[in-house]
């Protein structure tokens, strides 16, 4: 996990505009494979963001930076100058020992776990939401620590804005759209953009659009045409979002982390255990103590993961 004290601030960025933040290096392929599997698992769960896992496991900045260099390599190949040389230079800057195992782990998890996870979410909605509520709540302190130092008045305002935006987005009523090619395209771009935004869940976006079950069913049944079309537009959305996030992380790291913390808090609305079928929030019922215990278990699990990540990084530094 990146030491919060080393996170660049806006003042540092403006003083040295050409300097990019130093990124941690995750050189253990097996560890990166497991990180990818965990991201793939949570991306099948409405309300839980793969970006949150990337933050908790300390790879968020490095992953965004690598994504930027991959997209820059493609752009250099098309526009030049010195197309092949420029492309190779960008590709050499990618942390492939992070990216390749991560993608393998994500793909394997999605292909093998999409069906079972969907079944658990449908069969035990309250129980699963309580557990995921704790997991996300326990993750909020990660961007808070990475922001570095005490917040000022303007930063509390940014946090509140992020929380309100996430709360509003997760309060949208569920639609029911036909999974046609031209509906899937923007939905895929939007949902996968949420992959890199901690707090916003791509699965929840698909659920709000009424496309969650069709997408998981297509993956579970290996509908290659559907998967290929969805993947194409997912890449488009990912390219745009990675470019934007890399820019703000480089220039405004502290403010970005503050806003991401707000997004994660606001998005807890979608994981409130007591909801009706339409997603409206309700008061706790008789089983509140058991569900509270599950939420606490989720918080503890995340804190243990953060502690393990810190020890792993310190041992290899």
Buried (B, 14 or more C-beta within 10 A) or exposed (E): BBBBEEBBBEEBBEEEEEEBBEBBEBEBBEBBBBBBBBBBBBBBBBBBBBBBBBBBBBBBBBBBBBBBBBBBBBBBBEEEEEEEEBBEBBBEEBBEBBBBBBBBBBEBBBBBBBBEBBEBBEEEBBBBBBBBBBBBBBBBBBBBBBBBEEBEEEBEEBBBBBBBBBBEBBBEEEEEBEBEEEBBBEBBBBBBBBBBBBBBBBBBBBBBBBBBEBBBBBBBEEBEEBBEBBEEBBBBBBBEBBBBBBEEBBBBBBBBBBBBBBBBBBBBBBBBBBBEEEBEEEEEEEEEEEBBEBBBBBBEBBBEBBEEBEEBBEEEE
